[in-house]
Amino acid sequence: MTRIALLTYSTRPRGGVVHTLALAEALAKLGEDVHVWTLGRGGDTTFFRPVDPAVTVHTVPFHAAEDEPVGERIVRSIAVLREAFSLARTDYDIVHAQDCISANAALPCLRTIHHLDDFTTPELARCHERAVVEPTARICVSASVADEVNRRWGLTPTVIPNGVDAARFAAAADDAAGRERWRAELGRYVLALGGIEPRKGSIDLLEAFALLRGHHPDLRLVIGGGETLFDYREYRAAFEARAAELGVEPVITGVLEEDALPALVAEASALAMVSTKEGFGLAAMEALAAGVPVVARDLPVLREVFAGAGGSVAFAADVHDIATAMDRMLTRRPEPTAGRLLAATYTWRRAAIAHRDFYTHSPAVPTWSA
């Protein structure tokens, strides 16, 4: 049995956090001794959803400082997690960080690079650079991101795709009561997940949605989720100002209850993933599992991951293309079988087996236990 520490920066439902928990549980089912370390903000003592008891959770208290600049908050996040984890790191055979904050806290470590960012805040830029360059080995969840790492740094990550809980989202398509709840509350809607931030292309989506209204006057724009340590207040203010100019009133759900999410996805008329950067596109793959068509930004990584989805995914390069693709999906909903079959091929068990093999056989993976 291998003792594995997986580290993430938050207890909230961000993509990397979802990945961390699902991978931890799948590794535990393979018989590994898995511990997840995280920062607990706002009094959080555990994650946004129940975690399999076979996984040990360590939540490190992180108290918010009012009006703390984002750079200082990131530096303090790293320091708090590093101090707590350093007391226990020799208990583990494998130390594997899932984001730049936890990687900086845990170095030397392995690192999963989900996607690459271009930060302008100096502290964030330094954090990002160290978390790519200094780990002893790297995993990417798509070949496209691995290729970008290779072009920019000359490094060669191992590619291990995400898993998807396809059965859970497929079952939501048949959850009549759950879907009716959202239908009664929201009517007919296009859904985007991940909150309002530059990487999610939220303003582009807003602009595209405004172009749709002539053909779909009953349609609403719903944006779910969105918890981050980063400070996007200026971008959100710009989003709100532009929404007012366009006369669009999006529904902003904030963080969703985990049990409510699958039905929200399944009831959507379409899911929009118009991010300017993605590592895999987990939310879009979950939508396909629920039989919901996807409009995706035309990025190499999304072309790679969704190549087998047939007509269930439409790719769009700009605001006009996004609106056109959305109109097409809403007017003639595509047959969902190809998308459902694609989602079912990505399993967390397969991802966990690939990680275990990597931990065992890669010459770049050291051990840290005493």
VMD Tcl script that draws the C-alpha trace (Angstrom):
set ca {
  {0.00 0.00 0.00}
  {1.38 3.39 -1.03}
  {0.86 6.42 1.19}
  {-0.21 9.28 -1.06}
  {-0.73 12.95 -0.23}
  {-2.83 14.92 -2.75}
  {-2.86 18.67 -2.17}
  {-5.34 21.26 -3.42}
  {-5.91 24.91 -2.60}
  {-9.62 25.01 -1.78}
  {-12.58 23.11 -0.35}
  {-14.95 24.66 -2.92}
  {-16.15 23.09 -6.20}
  {-13.50 24.23 -8.66}
  {-12.38 21.90 -11.46}
  {-9.05 21.02 -9.89}
  {-10.72 20.32 -6.55}
  {-13.30 18.03 -8.18}
  {-10.40 16.23 -9.88}
  {-8.48 15.88 -6.61}
  {-11.37 14.30 -4.71}
  {-12.42 11.94 -7.49}
  {-8.84 10.80 -8.03}
  {-8.32 10.33 -4.29}
  {-11.41 8.17 -3.99}
  {-10.51 6.10 -7.05}
  {-6.97 5.51 -5.73}
  {-8.40 4.48 -2.35}
  {-10.63 1.95 -4.11}
  {-7.45 0.47 -5.61}
  {-6.19 -0.10 -2.07}
  {-3.93 2.94 -1.66}
  {-3.69 4.99 1.55}
  {-4.75 8.43 0.30}
  {-4.74 11.71 2.23}
  {-6.05 15.00 0.82}
  {-4.68 18.28 2.17}
  {-6.44 21.59 1.57}
  {-6.94 25.10 2.83}
  {-10.22 25.68 4.65}
  {-11.44 29.24 4.07}
  {-14.39 30.91 5.70}
  {-14.54 28.37 8.50}
  {-14.70 25.35 6.16}
  {-13.66 22.15 7.89}
  {-14.18 19.80 4.96}
  {-15.05 19.79 1.26}
  {-18.16 20.92 -0.59}
  {-19.35 17.31 -0.80}
  {-18.98 14.20 1.34}
  {-15.71 12.36 0.77}
  {-15.36 8.58 0.83}
  {-14.29 7.64 4.40}
  {-11.44 5.62 2.86}
  {-9.80 8.98 2.08}
  {-8.34 10.97 4.98}
  {-8.99 14.72 4.76}
  {-6.72 17.33 6.36}
  {-8.21 20.83 6.28}
  {-5.82 23.62 7.25}
  {-7.64 26.69 8.64}
  {-7.14 29.80 6.52}
  {-8.67 32.97 7.90}
  {-9.60 35.73 5.48}
  {-8.05 39.15 6.01}
  {-10.38 42.00 5.07}
  {-9.30 43.92 1.94}
  {-6.13 41.82 1.62}
  {-4.62 42.27 -1.88}
  {-4.76 39.13 -4.02}
  {-0.96 38.85 -4.21}
  {-0.59 38.93 -0.46}
  {-3.42 36.42 -0.07}
  {-1.70 33.98 -2.43}
  {1.63 34.30 -0.63}
  {-0.06 33.76 2.73}
  {-2.03 30.79 1.36}
  {1.20 29.11 0.33}
  {2.86 29.82 3.67}
  {-0.07 28.52 5.75}
  {-0.38 25.29 3.79}
  {3.40 24.77 3.71}
  {3.74 25.18 7.46}
  {1.02 22.63 8.21}
  {2.05 20.09 5.58}
  {5.79 20.23 6.35}
  {5.14 18.60 9.71}
  {3.62 15.54 8.01}
  {5.31 15.20 4.62}
  {7.66 12.39 5.70}
  {4.56 10.28 6.39}
  {4.00 9.94 2.62}
  {5.56 7.97 -0.20}
  {4.08 10.28 -2.84}
  {3.44 14.04 -2.58}
  {1.27 15.24 -5.47}
  {0.00 18.83 -5.80}
  {-2.93 19.76 -8.02}
  {-2.44 23.52 -8.56}
  {0.18 26.23 -8.34}
  {-0.64 27.25 -4.75}
  {-0.40 23.74 -3.32}
  {2.68 22.98 -5.46}
  {4.51 25.98 -4.05}
  {3.51 24.85 -0.57}
  {4.63 21.24 -1.08}
  {7.84 21.51 -3.14}
  {9.59 19.19 -3.82}
  {6.55 17.37 -5.21}
  {4.76 16.04 -8.27}
  {2.37 18.45 -10.00}
  {-0.70 18.13 -12.17}
  {-0.89 21.07 -14.58}
  {-4.55 21.37 -15.51}
  {-4.08 24.50 -17.62}
  {-1.63 27.38 -17.97}
  {-2.40 30.96 -17.02}
  {-0.87 34.34 -17.83}
  {-0.99 36.25 -14.57}
  {-0.13 39.94 -14.25}
  {-0.03 40.04 -10.44}
  {3.72 39.57 -9.69}
  {3.19 37.13 -6.82}
  {0.87 35.01 -8.93}
  {3.23 35.04 -11.90}
  {6.10 33.82 -9.72}
  {3.87 31.19 -8.10}
  {2.79 29.94 -11.53}
  {6.36 29.75 -12.86}
  {7.74 27.86 -9.85}
  {4.82 25.42 -9.95}
  {5.67 24.49 -13.55}
  {9.46 24.46 -13.40}
  {10.36 23.14 -9.95}
  {8.27 19.96 -9.42}
  {10.16 16.71 -9.86}
  {7.60 15.39 -12.37}
  {4.49 16.69 -14.11}
  {1.15 15.33 -15.29}
  {-1.23 17.07 -17.69}
  {-4.85 16.08 -18.25}
  {-4.61 16.65 -22.02}
  {-1.94 16.38 -24.71}
  {-2.61 19.97 -25.80}
  {-1.61 21.38 -22.42}
  {1.39 19.04 -22.27}
  {2.48 20.32 -25.69}
  {2.18 23.92 -24.48}
  {4.34 23.13 -21.45}
  {6.90 21.58 -23.79}
  {6.93 24.60 -26.14}
  {7.31 27.13 -23.34}
  {9.64 25.34 -20.96}
  {11.11 22.36 -22.80}
  {9.56 19.97 -20.27}
  {7.71 16.75 -21.13}
  {4.73 16.03 -18.85}
  {2.96 12.69 -18.78}
  {-0.63 12.85 -20.07}
  {-3.35 11.26 -17.92}
  {-6.88 12.42 -18.85}
  {-9.55 13.21 -16.30}
  {-12.22 10.77 -15.37}
  {-15.92 11.65 -15.51}
  {-18.73 10.48 -13.26}
  {-20.79 9.81 -16.37}
  {-23.33 7.56 -14.66}
  {-24.27 10.28 -12.18}
  {-25.01 12.82 -14.91}
  {-26.69 10.26 -17.14}
  {-29.04 9.41 -14.27}
  {-29.87 13.11 -13.89}
  {-31.41 13.06 -17.36}
  {-34.08 10.73 -15.92}
  {-34.49 12.70 -12.68}
  {-37.89 14.19 -13.47}
  {-38.37 15.82 -10.06}
  {-34.91 17.37 -9.99}
  {-35.23 18.74 -13.50}
  {-38.73 20.07 -12.85}
  {-37.40 22.05 -9.90}
  {-34.99 23.90 -12.17}
  {-37.52 24.22 -15.00}
  {-40.03 25.84 -12.65}
  {-37.41 28.23 -11.28}
  {-35.54 29.13 -14.45}
  {-37.66 28.22 -17.47}
  {-35.59 27.53 -20.58}
  {-31.90 28.30 -20.15}
  {-28.35 28.11 -21.39}
  {-25.94 27.13 -18.62}
  {-22.33 28.05 -17.96}
  {-20.38 26.76 -14.97}
  {-17.38 28.20 -13.18}
  {-18.53 31.68 -12.25}
  {-17.64 35.02 -13.84}
  {-13.97 35.46 -14.63}
  {-11.70 36.30 -17.56}
  {-10.59 32.71 -18.25}
  {-14.20 31.59 -18.55}
  {-14.89 34.14 -21.32}
  {-17.90 35.38 -19.37}
  {-18.26 38.70 -21.19}
  {-18.00 36.98 -24.59}
  {-20.80 34.65 -23.51}
  {-22.89 37.62 -22.40}
  {-22.40 39.32 -25.77}
  {-23.28 36.12 -27.64}
  {-26.37 35.57 -25.54}
  {-27.60 39.07 -26.34}
  {-27.45 38.19 -30.06}
  {-29.69 35.16 -29.46}
  {-32.65 36.96 -27.96}
  {-34.36 37.79 -31.25}
  {-34.75 34.10 -32.06}
  {-35.16 32.83 -28.49}
  {-36.97 35.49 -26.44}
  {-37.84 33.03 -23.65}
  {-34.25 31.93 -23.10}
  {-32.28 32.77 -19.93}
  {-28.57 32.77 -19.25}
  {-27.63 30.92 -16.05}
  {-24.12 31.01 -14.57}
  {-23.40 28.52 -11.81}
  {-20.52 27.99 -9.41}
  {-17.54 30.27 -9.06}
  {-15.35 30.15 -5.94}
  {-11.73 31.21 -6.27}
  {-8.88 32.72 -4.29}
  {-8.19 35.10 -7.14}
  {-9.62 38.60 -7.29}
  {-11.83 39.22 -10.34}
  {-13.86 42.10 -8.94}
  {-12.91 44.46 -11.78}
  {-13.88 41.88 -14.41}
  {-17.15 41.15 -12.67}
  {-17.92 44.88 -12.51}
  {-17.28 45.09 -16.25}
  {-19.54 42.08 -16.79}
  {-22.35 43.66 -14.79}
  {-21.99 46.99 -16.59}
  {-22.10 45.31 -19.99}
  {-25.12 43.22 -18.97}
  {-26.96 46.41 -18.05}
  {-26.04 48.00 -21.40}
  {-27.30 44.95 -23.27}
  {-30.43 44.60 -21.17}
  {-29.50 41.03 -20.19}
  {-30.28 39.81 -16.68}
  {-28.29 36.62 -16.13}
  {-29.13 34.33 -13.24}
  {-26.05 33.94 -11.02}
  {-26.49 30.93 -8.74}
  {-23.22 31.14 -6.83}
  {-21.88 27.93 -5.33}
  {-24.37 25.10 -5.86}
  {-25.31 22.25 -3.59}
  {-23.60 19.16 -4.95}
  {-26.82 17.14 -5.14}
  {-28.54 19.88 -7.15}
  {-25.87 20.19 -9.85}
  {-26.60 17.15 -12.08}
  {-30.26 18.06 -12.56}
  {-29.33 21.69 -13.28}
  {-26.99 20.44 -16.00}
  {-29.47 17.90 -17.37}
  {-32.30 20.44 -17.67}
  {-30.18 22.98 -19.58}
  {-31.03 23.49 -23.25}
  {-27.28 23.75 -23.88}
  {-24.07 24.18 -21.93}
  {-21.63 26.92 -22.92}
  {-17.91 26.40 -22.36}
  {-16.37 29.44 -24.03}
  {-13.25 29.61 -21.84}
  {-10.13 31.15 -23.30}
  {-8.09 28.47 -21.51}
  {-9.06 24.96 -20.42}
  {-7.18 21.85 -19.42}
  {-9.81 19.22 -20.20}
  {-13.38 20.54 -20.07}
  {-14.86 18.40 -17.29}
  {-18.13 20.34 -16.99}
  {-18.77 19.96 -20.72}
  {-18.09 16.22 -20.55}
  {-20.57 15.93 -17.68}
  {-23.15 17.77 -19.81}
  {-22.61 15.28 -22.64}
  {-23.19 12.43 -20.18}
  {-26.55 14.03 -19.37}
  {-27.43 14.29 -23.05}
  {-26.99 18.08 -23.16}
  {-25.33 19.65 -26.22}
  {-22.25 21.84 -25.75}
  {-20.99 25.00 -27.42}
  {-17.24 25.15 -26.84}
  {-14.54 27.68 -27.60}
  {-12.49 26.53 -30.56}
  {-9.34 25.64 -28.60}
  {-6.88 22.85 -29.46}
  {-7.46 21.20 -26.09}
  {-11.24 21.08 -26.53}
  {-10.88 19.83 -30.11}
  {-8.67 17.07 -28.71}
  {-10.87 16.01 -25.81}
  {-14.21 16.23 -27.64}
  {-13.10 14.83 -31.00}
  {-15.45 11.85 -30.63}
  {-18.56 13.77 -29.60}
  {-20.03 14.10 -33.10}
  {-22.71 16.76 -33.40}
  {-23.12 17.02 -29.63}
  {-20.36 19.65 -29.50}
  {-20.15 22.77 -31.67}
  {-16.93 24.82 -31.71}
  {-16.91 28.60 -31.95}
  {-14.04 31.08 -32.25}
  {-15.65 34.43 -31.39}
  {-18.81 36.08 -30.11}
  {-20.68 35.85 -33.42}
  {-19.71 32.19 -33.85}
  {-20.78 31.40 -30.29}
  {-24.21 32.93 -30.91}
  {-24.58 31.11 -34.24}
  {-23.57 27.76 -32.77}
  {-25.87 28.24 -29.80}
  {-28.79 29.10 -32.07}
  {-28.15 25.94 -34.09}
  {-28.06 23.75 -30.97}
  {-31.22 25.32 -29.57}
  {-33.15 25.15 -32.84}
  {-32.31 21.56 -33.70}
  {-31.04 19.69 -30.65}
  {-28.50 17.08 -31.81}
  {-28.83 13.37 -31.18}
  {-26.93 12.80 -27.89}
  {-25.63 9.24 -28.27}
  {-22.10 10.07 -29.47}
  {-21.57 12.52 -26.64}
  {-22.86 10.09 -24.04}
  {-20.63 7.31 -25.33}
  {-17.60 9.60 -25.31}
  {-18.21 10.68 -21.70}
  {-18.54 7.05 -20.62}
  {-15.04 6.24 -21.91}
  {-13.41 8.53 -19.33}
  {-13.49 6.77 -15.96}
  {-11.84 7.70 -12.70}
  {-10.76 4.10 -12.23}
  {-8.78 4.28 -15.45}
  {-7.28 7.60 -14.35}
  {-6.35 6.17 -10.95}
  {-4.67 3.11 -12.47}
  {-2.64 5.39 -14.75}
  {-1.60 7.51 -11.76}
  {-0.61 4.47 -9.75}
  {1.50 3.21 -12.65}
  {3.11 6.63 -12.94}
  {3.91 6.74 -9.23}
  {5.41 3.27 -9.43}
  {7.36 3.30 -12.66}
  {8.35 6.86 -13.58}
  {12.04 7.46 -12.85}
  {11.22 11.11 -12.10}
  {9.08 10.19 -9.09}
  {11.02 10.19 -5.81}
  {9.61 9.15 -2.45}
  {9.67 11.29 0.65}
  {8.86 8.90 3.47}
  {11.37 8.41 6.22}
}
mol new
graphics top color blue
foreach p $ca { graphics top sphere $p radius 0.5 }
foreach p [lrange $ca 0 end-1] q [lrange $ca 1 end] { graphics top cylinder $p $q radius 0.2 }
display resetview
